Amino acid sequence: MQITAIREVDCPDCGTPTSISIPTGDVELRFSHSVAAFGEQTKVTCSNGHTYWVHFCR
């Protein structure tokens, strides 16, 4: 995955903003508490300790 952009996302549990690297600026972000079997994604932990996955959908 080549990183080309930074985007701020809000934790789905508490709303705390976290900056993440995304592969391109034109992807749709989807949130989940589990990893997907395939596709580009990143694991995020907010400052309150909540862990979730952000999936990059084109």
N, C-alpha and C positions, 0 to 999 in steps of 0.2 A: 504494500500500500504506500503510494507516494503522497506525502502530506503537502497540501497546497493552500490550506485555509484554516483559520481558527474561528470557532463559533462558540458562543456562550449558551449553555443549556441549563434548564432548571430541573432540579431533582424532582422526580415524580412523587416522592414521599413527603418532602418538607419544603420544596420550592427554592432551596439554596442554589444560587447560580454557580456553575463550574465551567471553565473554559476547556474545550476539547479540540483536538486536531481532527480535521475531516479531509477526505481525499480530494474533493473538489467543492467549489462554492455552491453548486447547483444540485445538491442531493437533498432528499427528504429524510429527516431524522425520525426514527421510530424507537420508542423506549420499551424495554422489557426487563424482567427480573431474571431471565435465563438466556443463555447463549444459544444462538441459532446454529443449525447443522452446517450451513454454508453461507457465503456472502461476506461482505466487508462489515466489520463491527468493531467496537472498542468497549472495554470495561471501564466504568467510571465509578469513583467513590467520592461523594461530596464531603465537605468539611465536617458534617455531622455524623459521618461513618456509614451512610446508606450506600449500598453497592447496587448498580444496575448496568445494563448493557444498552448501548446506543447502536442501532443498525442503520447503515447507510443505504437508502433505496434510491434508485435512479429512475 
